[in-house]
Amino acid sequence: MYDKNAVGERIRARRKALDISQEELAERIGRVPKFCADIERGQAGMSIETMLSICSLLKLSPDQLLLGASNQAANSNEAELIIDALKQCTEKQRKDAYALLKLFLTAIR
């Protein structure tokens, strides 16, 4: 069953993870910011065209967006986000991030 609230929450979470504002999302998919805000709040549905534009921009499959499908593709997308973030860092920042990741993984085991 299509749950507009859950879909909106997934859009918001992914948009924020990619550091994209609602205004930028709206502009890039050819919609007005209020409409995007309404989608994120679960107060509006969307056309297939809009859904596919959002999926493309947020690097989500339609299954992930609509159903919250958690699978290997979702894990791959998370890895891609991490890699993209690291590509924007200096070499020192990447080394520091790696050191922090090692400490974190040791702490949670």
Secondary structure, DSSP 8 states (H G I E B T S, - for coil): ---HHHHHHHHHHHHHHTT--HHHHHHHHT--HHHHHHHHTTS----HHHHHHHHHHHT--HHHHHH---SHHHHHHHHHHHHHHHHTS-HHHHHHHHHHHHHHHHHH-
